[in-house]
Amino acid sequence: MSRAVWERRAWDAEAAAALGDLIDGDREAVLADLAAGRAELWRVRGPGYAGWLITRVEAMRDGTLELVLVAGRGRGMAAAMPHLVEAARATGCRRIRAHSHRPGYGRFVAAMGFRLLEQVFVLDLDEAEETAA
């Protein structure tokens, strides 16, 4: 393929097969965001890459916008980064942010210029009550 094609898609069986396991913990929220237009599903193809992305734009406390990579999977997706940066800038975003629980994802995004901003820790209160009792 000689040019990039980013197609906005509706959630369907093909998208579920590609990304469903990546959103399992937040499936209801992600699907609600897609249905309400707060997030977008993309089928992406370009020179050296093909895959799927779910993105959303968030306003930060200081008013700046961030493009959030909610989920993504594909082949050669690092090659999609220049197009993603261009799209983020065109939307008025100042940063691109990605979260993941997958081992190795940090190395993947670091190779594209991302830096570690924070670590997130969670305490499940139902489990905490059981261990405290």
Buried (B, 14 or more C-beta within 10 A) or exposed (E): EEEBEBEEBEBEEEBEEBBBEBBEEEEEEBBEBBEEEEBBBBBBBBEEBBBBBBBBBEEEEEEEBBBBBBBBEBEEBEBBBEBBBEBBEEEEBEBBBBEBEEEEBBEBBEEBEBEEEEEEEEEEEEEEEEEEE
